[in-house]
Amino acid sequence: MKKTLTILGFIAVFPAGAALADDDCYAPMANWQPRETVARLATENGWTVRRIKIDDGCYEIDGRDAAGRRIEVTLHPETLQIIEFEYEDDDDDDDDDDDD
């Protein structure tokens, strides 16, 4: 009984999923900025766009920064605010064969 009350107390304090990071975007499609605007934002930042896609309701840009490093940028579709900016690893597993 004590375990049940403890669990119920925990659930009441932390609603389901509240402890998890929420990186999804929630905006009505009518409010989204057009892809052309996303591409222009990338160009203004010196990024070369390989692909613009939609992931979890957010815009995601796959491309390269001005220095040529692979990047993945997640943008809010309505505000175009950067939610996440990642440098992608260019290393391939095939390079391990050079040790022969």
LUMBADO-866283 format. One record per atom (N, C-alpha, C): residue in one letter; residue number from 1; atom name; y, x, z. Coordinates in Angstrom, 2 decimals, always signed. Layout:
N
+------+-----+------+---------+---------+---------+
: rest :  nr : atom :       v :       u :       w :
+------+-----+------+---------+---------+---------+
:    A : NUM :   CA :       Y :       X :       Z :
...
+------+-----+------+---------+---------+---------+
END
This chain:
100
+------+-----+------+---------+---------+---------+
: rest :  nr : atom :       v :       u :       w :
+------+-----+------+---------+---------+---------+
:    M :   1 :    N :   -1.20 :   +0.83 :   +0.00 :
:    M :   1 :   CA :   +0.00 :   +0.00 :   +0.00 :
:    M :   1 :    C :   +1.25 :   +0.87 :   +0.00 :
:    K :   2 :    N :   +1.19 :   +1.97 :   +0.78 :
:    K :   2 :   CA :   +2.35 :   +2.85 :   +0.86 :
:    K :   2 :    C :   +2.64 :   +3.50 :   -0.50 :
:    K :   3 :    N :   +1.56 :   +3.89 :   -1.24 :
:    K :   3 :   CA :   +1.74 :   +4.48 :   -2.56 :
:    K :   3 :    C :   +2.39 :   +3.49 :   -3.51 :
:    T :   4 :    N :   +1.96 :   +2.24 :   -3.45 :
:    T :   4 :   CA :   +2.50 :   +1.21 :   -4.32 :
:    T :   4 :    C :   +3.99 :   +1.02 :   -4.07 :
:    L :   5 :    N :   +4.39 :   +0.97 :   -2.82 :
:    L :   5 :   CA :   +5.80 :   +0.81 :   -2.49 :
:    L :   5 :    C :   +6.62 :   +2.03 :   -2.95 :
:    T :   6 :    N :   +6.05 :   +3.21 :   -2.81 :
:    T :   6 :   CA :   +6.73 :   +4.42 :   -3.25 :
:    T :   6 :    C :   +6.95 :   +4.38 :   -4.76 :
:    I :   7 :    N :   +5.91 :   +4.02 :   -5.50 :
:    I :   7 :   CA :   +6.01 :   +3.94 :   -6.96 :
:    I :   7 :    C :   +7.01 :   +2.88 :   -7.37 :
:    L :   8 :    N :   +6.95 :   +1.70 :   -6.74 :
:    L :   8 :   CA :   +7.89 :   +0.64 :   -7.06 :
:    L :   8 :    C :   +9.33 :   +1.04 :   -6.74 :
:    G :   9 :    N :   +9.51 :   +1.77 :   -5.66 :
:    G :   9 :   CA :  +10.84 :   +2.26 :   -5.30 :
:    G :   9 :    C :  +11.36 :   +3.25 :   -6.33 :
:    F :  10 :    N :  +10.47 :   +4.12 :   -6.81 :
:    F :  10 :   CA :  +10.85 :   +5.10 :   -7.83 :
:    F :  10 :    C :  +11.25 :   +4.40 :   -9.12 :
:    I :  11 :    N :  +10.48 :   +3.41 :   -9.52 :
:    I :  11 :   CA :  +10.78 :   +2.66 :  -10.75 :
:    I :  11 :    C :  +12.10 :   +1.92 :  -10.63 :
:    A :  12 :    N :  +12.40 :   +1.40 :   -9.45 :
:    A :  12 :   CA :  +13.65 :   +0.69 :   -9.26 :
:    A :  12 :    C :  +14.85 :   +1.63 :   -9.37 :
:    V :  13 :    N :  +14.70 :   +2.86 :   -8.89 :
:    V :  13 :   CA :  +15.79 :   +3.83 :   -8.93 :
:    V :  13 :    C :  +15.94 :   +4.44 :  -10.32 :
:    F :  14 :    N :  +14.81 :   +4.71 :  -11.00 :
:    F :  14 :   CA :  +14.80 :   +5.32 :  -12.33 :
:    F :  14 :    C :  +14.14 :   +4.36 :  -13.31 :
:    P :  15 :    N :  +14.93 :   +3.53 :  -13.99 :
:    P :  15 :   CA :  +14.35 :   +2.62 :  -14.97 :
:    P :  15 :    C :  +13.56 :   +3.38 :  -16.03 :
:    A :  16 :    N :  +12.62 :   +2.69 :  -16.64 :
:    A :  16 :   CA :  +11.73 :   +3.31 :  -17.63 :
:    A :  16 :    C :  +12.53 :   +4.04 :  -18.70 :
:    G :  17 :    N :  +12.21 :   +5.31 :  -18.86 :
:    G :  17 :   CA :  +12.83 :   +6.11 :  -19.90 :
:    G :  17 :    C :  +14.17 :   +6.72 :  -19.53 :
:    A :  18 :    N :  +14.74 :   +6.35 :  -18.39 :
:    A :  18 :   CA :  +16.05 :   +6.88 :  -18.03 :
:    A :  18 :    C :  +16.00 :   +8.37 :  -17.75 :
:    A :  19 :    N :  +14.87 :   +8.85 :  -17.30 :
:    A :  19 :   CA :  +14.75 :  +10.27 :  -16.98 :
:    A :  19 :    C :  +14.58 :  +11.11 :  -18.25 :
:    L :  20 :    N :  +14.26 :  +10.48 :  -19.36 :
:    L :  20 :   CA :  +14.06 :  +11.21 :  -20.61 :
:    L :  20 :    C :  +15.37 :  +11.35 :  -21.35 :
:    A :  21 :    N :  +15.56 :  +12.48 :  -22.01 :
:    A :  21 :   CA :  +16.76 :  +12.68 :  -22.82 :
:    A :  21 :    C :  +16.73 :  +11.73 :  -24.01 :
:    D :  22 :    N :  +17.85 :  +11.10 :  -24.27 :
:    D :  22 :   CA :  +17.93 :  +10.15 :  -25.37 :
:    D :  22 :    C :  +18.83 :  +10.72 :  -26.44 :
:    D :  23 :    N :  +18.22 :  +11.24 :  -27.51 :
:    D :  23 :   CA :  +19.01 :  +11.82 :  -28.58 :
:    D :  23 :    C :  +19.01 :  +10.92 :  -29.82 :
:    D :  24 :    N :  +18.63 :   +9.66 :  -29.65 :
:    D :  24 :   CA :  +18.68 :   +8.70 :  -30.75 :
:    D :  24 :    C :  +20.12 :   +8.20 :  -30.90 :
:    C :  25 :    N :  +20.46 :   +7.77 :  -32.11 :
:    C :  25 :   CA :  +21.79 :   +7.23 :  -32.37 :
:    C :  25 :    C :  +21.67 :   +5.72 :  -32.54 :
:    Y :  26 :    N :  +22.58 :   +5.02 :  -31.93 :
:    Y :  26 :   CA :  +22.59 :   +3.57 :  -32.04 :
:    Y :  26 :    C :  +23.96 :   +3.13 :  -32.56 :
:    A :  27 :    N :  +24.01 :   +2.82 :  -33.84 :
:    A :  27 :   CA :  +25.24 :   +2.34 :  -34.45 :
:    A :  27 :    C :  +24.85 :   +1.40 :  -35.59 :
:    P :  28 :    N :  +25.55 :   +0.27 :  -35.71 :
:    P :  28 :   CA :  +25.26 :   -0.63 :  -36.82 :
:    P :  28 :    C :  +25.52 :   +0.09 :  -38.15 :
:    M :  29 :    N :  +24.64 :   -0.12 :  -39.11 :
:    M :  29 :   CA :  +24.77 :   +0.56 :  -40.41 :
:    M :  29 :    C :  +26.11 :   +0.26 :  -41.07 :
:    A :  30 :    N :  +26.68 :   -0.89 :  -40.79 :
:    A :  30 :   CA :  +27.98 :   -1.24 :  -41.37 :
:    A :  30 :    C :  +29.08 :   -0.28 :  -40.90 :
:    N :  31 :    N :  +28.86 :   +0.40 :  -39.78 :
:    N :  31 :   CA :  +29.86 :   +1.32 :  -39.22 :
:    N :  31 :    C :  +29.60 :   +2.79 :  -39.58 :
:    W :  32 :    N :  +28.52 :   +3.05 :  -40.29 :
:    W :  32 :   CA :  +28.16 :   +4.43 :  -40.63 :
:    W :  32 :    C :  +29.15 :   +5.03 :  -41.62 :
:    Q :  33 :    N :  +29.40 :   +6.32 :  -41.47 :
:    Q :  33 :   CA :  +30.16 :   +7.07 :  -42.45 :
:    Q :  33 :    C :  +29.25 :   +7.30 :  -43.66 :
:    P :  34 :    N :  +29.80 :   +7.32 :  -44.88 :
:    P :  34 :   CA :  +28.95 :   +7.55 :  -46.06 :
:    P :  34 :    C :  +28.45 :   +9.00 :  -46.11 :
:    R :  35 :    N :  +27.34 :   +9.20 :  -46.83 :
:    R :  35 :   CA :  +26.75 :  +10.53 :  -46.98 :
:    R :  35 :    C :  +27.75 :  +11.53 :  -47.57 :
:    E :  36 :    N :  +28.62 :  +11.07 :  -48.46 :
:    E :  36 :   CA :  +29.61 :  +11.95 :  -49.06 :
:    E :  36 :    C :  +30.52 :  +12.55 :  -48.00 :
:    T :  37 :    N :  +30.85 :  +11.77 :  -46.97 :
:    T :  37 :   CA :  +31.68 :  +12.25 :  -45.88 :
:    T :  37 :    C :  +30.92 :  +13.28 :  -45.05 :
:    V :  38 :    N :  +29.62 :  +13.06 :  -44.87 :
:    V :  38 :   CA :  +28.78 :  +14.03 :  -44.15 :
:    V :  38 :    C :  +28.75 :  +15.34 :  -44.93 :
:    A :  39 :    N :  +28.56 :  +15.25 :  -46.24 :
:    A :  39 :   CA :  +28.52 :  +16.45 :  -47.09 :
:    A :  39 :    C :  +29.86 :  +17.18 :  -47.05 :
:    R :  40 :    N :  +30.97 :  +16.45 :  -47.05 :
:    R :  40 :   CA :  +32.30 :  +17.06 :  -46.99 :
:    R :  40 :    C :  +32.50 :  +17.77 :  -45.65 :
:    L :  41 :    N :  +32.02 :  +17.16 :  -44.56 :
:    L :  41 :   CA :  +32.10 :  +17.78 :  -43.23 :
:    L :  41 :    C :  +31.34 :  +19.11 :  -43.22 :
:    A :  42 :    N :  +30.16 :  +19.11 :  -43.85 :
:    A :  42 :   CA :  +29.35 :  +20.32 :  -43.92 :
:    A :  42 :    C :  +30.10 :  +21.41 :  -44.68 :
:    T :  43 :    N :  +30.68 :  +21.06 :  -45.82 :
:    T :  43 :   CA :  +31.42 :  +22.03 :  -46.63 :
:    T :  43 :    C :  +32.61 :  +22.59 :  -45.85 :
:    E :  44 :    N :  +33.32 :  +21.72 :  -45.14 :
:    E :  44 :   CA :  +34.47 :  +22.14 :  -44.34 :
:    E :  44 :    C :  +34.07 :  +23.13 :  -43.25 :
:    N :  45 :    N :  +32.82 :  +23.03 :  -42.77 :
:    N :  45 :   CA :  +32.31 :  +23.93 :  -41.73 :
:    N :  45 :    C :  +31.65 :  +25.17 :  -42.31 :
:    G :  46 :    N :  +31.63 :  +25.28 :  -43.65 :
:    G :  46 :   CA :  +31.04 :  +26.44 :  -44.29 :
:    G :  46 :    C :  +29.53 :  +26.37 :  -44.39 :
:    W :  47 :    N :  +28.98 :  +25.18 :  -44.27 :
:    W :  47 :   CA :  +27.53 :  +25.01 :  -44.35 :
:    W :  47 :    C :  +27.12 :  +24.68 :  -45.78 :
:    T :  48 :    N :  +25.98 :  +25.22 :  -46.19 :
:    T :  48 :   CA :  +25.37 :  +24.85 :  -47.46 :
:    T :  48 :    C :  +24.28 :  +23.83 :  -47.16 :
:    V :  49 :    N :  +24.37 :  +22.67 :  -47.76 :
:    V :  49 :   CA :  +23.43 :  +21.58 :  -47.47 :
:    V :  49 :    C :  +22.22 :  +21.65 :  -48.39 :
:    R :  50 :    N :  +21.05 :  +21.68 :  -47.79 :
:    R :  50 :   CA :  +19.80 :  +21.58 :  -48.54 :
:    R :  50 :    C :  +19.39 :  +20.11 :  -48.60 :
:    R :  51 :    N :  +19.57 :  +19.41 :  -47.47 :
:    R :  51 :   CA :  +19.16 :  +18.02 :  -47.39 :
:    R :  51 :    C :  +19.91 :  +17.31 :  -46.28 :
:    I :  52 :    N :  +20.28 :  +16.06 :  -46.55 :
:    I :  52 :   CA :  +20.82 :  +15.17 :  -45.52 :
:    I :  52 :    C :  +19.83 :  +14.04 :  -45.38 :
:    K :  53 :    N :  +19.33 :  +13.85 :  -44.18 :
:    K :  53 :   CA :  +18.37 :  +12.77 :  -43.96 :
:    K :  53 :    C :  +18.76 :  +11.99 :  -42.71 :
:    I :  54 :    N :  +18.06 :  +10.91 :  -42.49 :
:    I :  54 :   CA :  +18.26 :  +10.09 :  -41.30 :
:    I :  54 :    C :  +17.04 :  +10.26 :  -40.41 :
:    D :  55 :    N :  +17.29 :  +10.60 :  -39.15 :
:    D :  55 :   CA :  +16.22 :  +10.79 :  -38.18 :
:    D :  55 :    C :  +16.64 :  +10.15 :  -36.87 :
:    D :  56 :    N :  +15.86 :   +9.23 :  -36.36 :
:    D :  56 :   CA :  +16.14 :   +8.51 :  -35.11 :
:    D :  56 :    C :  +17.52 :   +7.86 :  -35.14 :
:    G :  57 :    N :  +17.93 :   +7.38 :  -36.31 :
:    G :  57 :   CA :  +19.19 :   +6.69 :  -36.44 :
:    G :  57 :    C :  +20.39 :   +7.61 :  -36.54 :
:    C :  58 :    N :  +20.16 :   +8.92 :  -36.62 :
:    C :  58 :   CA :  +21.23 :   +9.91 :  -36.74 :
:    C :  58 :    C :  +21.16 :  +10.57 :  -38.11 :
:    Y :  59 :    N :  +22.30 :  +11.10 :  -38.55 :
:    Y :  59 :   CA :  +22.28 :  +11.96 :  -39.73 :
:    Y :  59 :    C :  +21.76 :  +13.32 :  -39.29 :
:    E :  60 :    N :  +20.96 :  +13.93 :  -40.15 :
:    E :  60 :   CA :  +20.47 :  +15.28 :  -39.88 :
:    E :  60 :    C :  +20.70 :  +16.13 :  -41.13 :
:    I :  61 :    N :  +21.40 :  +17.23 :  -40.96 :
:    I :  61 :   CA :  +21.67 :  +18.14 :  -42.06 :
:    I :  61 :    C :  +20.75 :  +19.35 :  -41.93 :
:    D :  62 :    N :  +19.99 :  +19.63 :  -42.98 :
:    D :  62 :   CA :  +19.22 :  +20.86 :  -43.07 :
:    D :  62 :    C :  +19.94 :  +21.73 :  -44.07 :
:    G :  63 :    N :  +20.22 :  +22.96 :  -43.69 :
:    G :  63 :   CA :  +20.93 :  +23.84 :  -44.60 :
:    G :  63 :    C :  +21.10 :  +25.22 :  -44.04 :
:    R :  64 :    N :  +22.19 :  +25.86 :  -44.43 :
:    R :  64 :   CA :  +22.50 :  +27.22 :  -43.97 :
:    R :  64 :    C :  +23.97 :  +27.28 :  -43.55 :
:    D :  65 :    N :  +24.23 :  +28.13 :  -42.54 :
:    D :  65 :   CA :  +25.62 :  +28.31 :  -42.13 :
:    D :  65 :    C :  +26.28 :  +29.35 :  -43.03 :
:    A :  66 :    N :  +27.53 :  +29.67 :  -42.76 :
:    A :  66 :   CA :  +28.28 :  +30.59 :  -43.61 :
:    A :  66 :    C :  +27.66 :  +31.98 :  -43.64 :
:    A :  67 :    N :  +26.90 :  +32.35 :  -42.60 :
:    A :  67 :   CA :  +26.25 :  +33.66 :  -42.54 :
:    A :  67 :    C :  +24.87 :  +33.65 :  -43.19 :
:    G :  68 :    N :  +24.45 :  +32.48 :  -43.69 :
:    G :  68 :   CA :  +23.15 :  +32.38 :  -44.37 :
:    G :  68 :    C :  +21.99 :  +32.03 :  -43.46 :
:    R :  69 :    N :  +22.25 :  +31.78 :  -42.18 :
:    R :  69 :   CA :  +21.17 :  +31.41 :  -41.26 :
:    R :  69 :    C :  +20.81 :  +29.94 :  -41.45 :
:    R :  70 :    N :  +19.51 :  +29.65 :  -41.36 :
:    R :  70 :   CA :  +19.05 :  +28.26 :  -41.48 :
:    R :  70 :    C :  +19.52 :  +27.47 :  -40.27 :
:    I :  71 :    N :  +20.04 :  +26.27 :  -40.53 :
:    I :  71 :   CA :  +20.52 :  +25.41 :  -39.45 :
:    I :  71 :    C :  +19.98 :  +24.00 :  -39.61 :
:    E :  72 :    N :  +19.96 :  +23.30 :  -38.49 :
:    E :  72 :   CA :  +19.68 :  +21.87 :  -38.46 :
:    E :  72 :    C :  +20.72 :  +21.25 :  -37.54 :
:    V :  73 :    N :  +21.53 :  +20.36 :  -38.10 :
:    V :  73 :   CA :  +22.63 :  +19.75 :  -37.37 :
:    V :  73 :    C :  +22.41 :  +18.25 :  -37.31 :
:    T :  74 :    N :  +22.45 :  +17.69 :  -36.11 :
:    T :  74 :   CA :  +22.32 :  +16.24 :  -35.91 :
:    T :  74 :    C :  +23.70 :  +15.68 :  -35.63 :
:    L :  75 :    N :  +24.08 :  +14.64 :  -36.39 :
:    L :  75 :   CA :  +25.39 :  +14.01 :  -36.28 :
:    L :  75 :    C :  +25.26 :  +12.54 :  -35.96 :
:    H :  76 :    N :  +26.18 :  +12.04 :  -35.16 :
:    H :  76 :   CA :  +26.25 :  +10.60 :  -34.93 :
:    H :  76 :    C :  +26.75 :   +9.95 :  -36.22 :
:    P :  77 :    N :  +26.08 :   +8.92 :  -36.73 :
:    P :  77 :   CA :  +26.43 :   +8.37 :  -38.05 :
:    P :  77 :    C :  +27.78 :   +7.66 :  -38.11 :
:    E :  78 :    N :  +28.29 :   +7.23 :  -36.98 :
:    E :  78 :   CA :  +29.55 :   +6.50 :  -36.97 :
:    E :  78 :    C :  +30.74 :   +7.44 :  -36.75 :
:    T :  79 :    N :  +30.59 :   +8.37 :  -35.81 :
:    T :  79 :   CA :  +31.71 :   +9.24 :  -35.44 :
:    T :  79 :    C :  +31.61 :  +10.63 :  -36.09 :
:    L :  80 :    N :  +30.44 :  +10.98 :  -36.60 :
:    L :  80 :   CA :  +30.12 :  +12.30 :  -37.14 :
:    L :  80 :    C :  +30.29 :  +13.40 :  -36.10 :
:    Q :  81 :    N :  +30.21 :  +13.01 :  -34.84 :
:    Q :  81 :   CA :  +30.22 :  +13.98 :  -33.75 :
:    Q :  81 :    C :  +28.89 :  +14.74 :  -33.76 :
:    I :  82 :    N :  +28.95 :  +16.05 :  -33.55 :
:    I :  82 :   CA :  +27.73 :  +16.86 :  -33.51 :
:    I :  82 :    C :  +26.99 :  +16.57 :  -32.21 :
:    I :  83 :    N :  +25.75 :  +16.11 :  -32.35 :
:    I :  83 :   CA :  +24.91 :  +15.83 :  -31.20 :
:    I :  83 :    C :  +24.06 :  +17.04 :  -30.85 :
:    E :  84 :    N :  +23.59 :  +17.71 :  -31.89 :
:    E :  84 :   CA :  +22.74 :  +18.88 :  -31.68 :
:    E :  84 :    C :  +22.93 :  +19.84 :  -32.85 :
:    F :  85 :    N :  +22.97 :  +21.13 :  -32.54 :
:    F :  85 :   CA :  +23.10 :  +22.17 :  -33.56 :
:    F :  85 :    C :  +22.05 :  +23.22 :  -33.24 :
:    E :  86 :    N :  +21.14 :  +23.43 :  -34.19 :
:    E :  86 :   CA :  +20.05 :  +24.38 :  -33.97 :
:    E :  86 :    C :  +20.01 :  +25.41 :  -35.09 :
:    Y :  87 :    N :  +19.74 :  +26.65 :  -34.71 :
:    Y :  87 :   CA :  +19.42 :  +27.67 :  -35.70 :
:    Y :  87 :    C :  +17.91 :  +27.66 :  -35.86 :
:    E :  88 :    N :  +17.46 :  +27.54 :  -37.09 :
:    E :  88 :   CA :  +16.03 :  +27.50 :  -37.38 :
:    E :  88 :    C :  +15.50 :  +28.91 :  -37.54 :
:    D :  89 :    N :  +14.25 :  +29.12 :  -37.16 :
:    D :  89 :   CA :  +13.61 :  +30.43 :  -37.28 :
:    D :  89 :    C :  +13.17 :  +30.66 :  -38.72 :
:    D :  90 :    N :  +13.63 :  +31.75 :  -39.32 :
:    D :  90 :   CA :  +13.27 :  +32.08 :  -40.70 :
:    D :  90 :    C :  +11.95 :  +32.85 :  -40.79 :
:    D :  91 :    N :  +11.41 :  +33.28 :  -39.66 :
:    D :  91 :   CA :  +10.18 :  +34.08 :  -39.67 :
:    D :  91 :    C :   +8.99 :  +33.25 :  -40.12 :
:    D :  92 :    N :   +8.19 :  +33.83 :  -41.01 :
:    D :  92 :   CA :   +6.95 :  +33.19 :  -41.45 :
:    D :  92 :    C :   +5.79 :  +33.88 :  -40.78 :
:    D :  93 :    N :   +4.69 :  +33.17 :  -40.56 :
:    D :  93 :   CA :   +3.50 :  +33.75 :  -39.98 :
:    D :  93 :    C :   +2.85 :  +34.76 :  -40.92 :
:    D :  94 :    N :   +3.18 :  +34.73 :  -42.21 :
:    D :  94 :   CA :   +2.60 :  +35.63 :  -43.20 :
:    D :  94 :    C :   +3.01 :  +37.08 :  -42.96 :
:    D :  95 :    N :   +4.09 :  +37.30 :  -42.22 :
:    D :  95 :   CA :   +4.57 :  +38.66 :  -41.97 :
:    D :  95 :    C :   +3.63 :  +39.45 :  -41.08 :
:    D :  96 :    N :   +2.70 :  +38.78 :  -40.40 :
:    D :  96 :   CA :   +1.76 :  +39.45 :  -39.51 :
:    D :  96 :    C :   +0.79 :  +40.34 :  -40.27 :
:    D :  97 :    N :   +0.62 :  +40.13 :  -41.57 :
:    D :  97 :   CA :   -0.32 :  +40.91 :  -42.37 :
:    D :  97 :    C :   +0.18 :  +42.32 :  -42.66 :
:    D :  98 :    N :   +1.43 :  +42.63 :  -42.33 :
:    D :  98 :   CA :   +2.00 :  +43.93 :  -42.64 :
:    D :  98 :    C :   +1.45 :  +45.05 :  -41.75 :
:    D :  99 :    N :   +0.70 :  +44.70 :  -40.71 :
:    D :  99 :   CA :   +0.19 :  +45.68 :  -39.77 :
:    D :  99 :    C :   -1.02 :  +46.45 :  -40.28 :
:    D : 100 :    N :   -1.54 :  +46.14 :  -41.45 :
:    D : 100 :   CA :   -2.77 :  +46.78 :  -41.97 :
:    D : 100 :    C :   -2.59 :  +48.23 :  -42.25 :
+------+-----+------+---------+---------+---------+
END
